[in-house]
């Protein structure tokens, strides 16, 4: 049987023809699909329900499938009372800067390791790879001390967006997947451009980057998603309440705010990244092959 006939799989065609296997598949596949849908949509639906429910109903019957009375006014009330517009703007600023620096470091670092290939490139590559095995929490104290007193200058960038932007750029995983994609590009194009007199920067901007649209989209989405939900580091370096992002402000405001308004704020918070994912989900699917580590 040919390997390209489309019949290869975990279950062979002969087993599929057996009645017991066939009925097991017919029953298990819908059950698994429903279970995955519940696991994925369940928290979002519960958030929608909690945002439109009275506070007392949430406390008395938290597992109720739908509110007895729809309180649509919870959303504008939460927007005004919790000052979500201000915190949403703070989040957008932090996410935008984090995305820029992550993409800058990932593209330039991967280009140097994959295309320029300096003599010490392998050492740098393994050093970047080694950082993936270090838990981020173990370096929080050292990183915070660096933020308080930058090397050489001694300037403190605490309570500024730079304290979030600059550490976000040091994202080893983005560098590695970007390098893997650059490795797959035909080197004949690089060599032909160099023969025509293209320097490193021209090769980067006119040859490599125009062909890197899919992986740039994937890295951008990963950067935005990770920066949007980041909680611990912004809480540490941004202590000024008016400068905090939504992920930090909402838990603080939950101590003095009604529960349905807090959940309404959570619902407003998850809408932007959810819409972003729905719009660019095609790029995410196309980028799965790029993010998987191949030999």
N, C-alpha and C positions, 0 to 999 in steps of 0.2 A: 504494500500500500504506500502511495506517495506521501511525503511529508507535507505537500502543499495542497492536498485535496480537501482541506478544511474539516477533516473528521477527527483530528487529534484532540484529546481532552482528558480530563480526569476520569471520566466514565466512557468506556469504549462504546461504539455503535451496537455491538452485540449485547452488552449489558442494558443499553437503553431499550432494546426490544423486549426485554423481559418484563412481564406485567407488574411484578412487585417493584422493580426499580422505576418503571414508568409512573406508577401511581404515587410512589414516594416522592419523586421529583415534582409531580403536579401539586402535591399537598404542601411540601416543604418550601418551595419557591415563593408562593404567595405569602406564607407565614413569615418567612425571613424578610420579604419586602415590606410587609406591614410593620414588623418589629423595627426595622431600620427607619421607616418613616416616623414612627412614634418617637423613637430615640432622637431623631433630628428635629422634628417639628414640635414635639411635646413641650420643651422649655419655652419656645417662642409663643406657642398658643397660650401657655399658662401666664406668660408675661402680659399678653394682650388681655386675657381675662382679668388679671389682677389690676391692670391699669384702668379698667372700666368698671370696677366693683367698688362698693362701699368698704371702708376700712373694717368695720365690725364684721362684715360677711367674710372678709379675708381671714380674720382672726378666728372666727367660729367654724368656718367650713373651708379650709384652704384647698381641699381637693375637689371642690365643686367644679363641674365642667364648664359652666357658663354663669355669669352674674344674673341675679334675679332682676336687677334694675341696671340698665346701661347708663353709666354716668360719663358721657362724653366730655363734660366740663372738666374732668380730672386732667386732661392733657393741657389745655391752655392755662389752668390753674397751676399745674406743676411747672410749666414753662415760665410763668411770671414769678411765683413764689420762690422757686429754686434758682432763679437767674440762669436758666439753662443756656440762653443765648450767649452769655458771657463765657461760660465754661466750654461751650461748644466751639467758640472762637479760639480759646486757649488750646483746645485739643487740635483744631485744624492747624494752628501755627506749629505746634510740637510735631504733629504727624508729617506736615509738609517738609520741615527741616530734616527730620529723621529720614524720610524717604530720599531726599536729595543727597545726604551724606552717605547713606547706605549704597545708593546707586553709584555715586562717584567712586567710592572706595572699591566696590565690587567690580566695576568695569575697568578701572585703571589697574587694580591689582591683578585681575585675571588676565588682562592684556599683557602686562609685564611678564607674568609667569608662563603664559601659553604661547604668545607670539614673539616677544622680544627674547625670552629665554636667557637671562644672564647666567653666568657661571655658578653663582650662588643660589640660583632659582630653586633647586631641589631642597636646599636647607630651609629657605623661606616657606616653601610649600609644606614641608613637614612641620614646621613651627606653627603655621596657620592651622593645619590639621590637628595638632596637639591641643589647641585651645578648645576644641569641641569636647574634649574629655574633662574639662575643668568646669564644675558647677558655677554658674554666675554669682550665686550668693556668697561664695568664698572670697570673691574679690571686691565686695561692696565697700568694705572699710577702706581698703587701699585706694579704690577709685574715688571715694568721697573725699579723702585727704588730698588727692590730686586736684579735684574740682575746687577745693577750698584754697589751695596754693598751687597754681599752675607752675610747672617747671620753668626755670630761667626768669620768668616774669614775676612770680609770686602773687599774681592777680587772682582774685576769687571770682568764679563765674556761677556760684550758687544763686538760686532764685532768678536765674536767667534761662532763656531757651537753649543757650549754648551748652548748659550742663546736661541737657537731654540729647541735643543734636550730635555732639562730638562723640560720646560713648556709643551712640547708636551706629555710627559708621563702622565701628570695629565688629563687624558681623561676619565671622569666618564662613558660615554655611553659604551665604550669598556669594562670597568670593569663590568657593569651591565649585558650586554649580555653574557659575558664570565661566570659570576656567574650563570646566568640562565641555561646555558648549563651544567655546572658542577652539578647543582641541579638535572638534569635529569639523571645523571649517576647512576647506581645501587650502593647503599651504601653497599650492601653485599660484593662487591669486595673490598671496602675499609676495611671493618671489617675483611675479610678473610686475607688480606695482613697484617693488624696490628696483627692478631693472629699469623701469621708466623714470626713476629718480624720486620716488615718493619717500619721504622721511617717516620717522616713527609716528608723528602726530597726524600727518596726512593719511598714513595707512590706517590709523585708528579711526579717524572721523569719516573718511571716504570709502573705506573698504570693509572694515570689521563692523562698525556700528550699524551701517545700513542693513547688514545681513543678520543683525542680532535682535530684531524686533520681538520675536516670540519670547526669548529668554529675558529680555528687558522688561516685558510685560509681566512675566512670572515673578521676577525679583521685586518689581514695583508693588505687586499685589501682596507678596509676602511681607515686604517692609511696611506697607500701610496697615495691614492687619495686625502685625505684631506691635507697632507703635500705638495703634488705637486702643488696644486692650492693656497696654503696659501700666502697671500699678505701683510696684514696689519702688523702683528707681525714681519716678517723678515725685512720689510721696516723700522720699528722703531729701532730694535736692531742691524741691520747690516747696518751701514752707509757707510762703505768702498765700493766703486763701484766694485772693483775687486772681492769682496767676496759675492756679492749679487746673489740670484737665478734668474732664468729666469722670474718668475712672477713679480719681482721688477725691473729688468733691462730693460725689454722690454718697459714698459710705460715711463721710463726715456729716453731711446734711441729714442722713437717715436717723441720726440720734435725736433730732428735734422736729421732725416732719412726719406727717401722717403717712402710713404705710402705702396707701393707694397712690399718693402723689410720688413717693419714691419709686414705686414700680412703673408709674407713668413716665418718670424721668428715665428709667432703665429702657423702656420701650422706645423713647425718642433717641436714646443713645445708640441702640443697636440698628436703627433704620439705615443710617448712612453706610456702614460697612456691608450690611445685607444687600442694599441696592448696588453697591460697588461690585459685590461678588456676582450678583445676577447679571449685571451688564457685561462683565468680563469673564464669565464662566467658561466661554469658549477658549480663551487664552490659557486658562488654568488647565483645562483638559489637554490642550496641545502641549503645554509645558510639563506634563507628567513625565513624558519620556526624557526631558532634559534634566529634571530634578532627580530622577532615579540614577543611582551610581552604577555606571557601566564600567567594564574592565579597562 
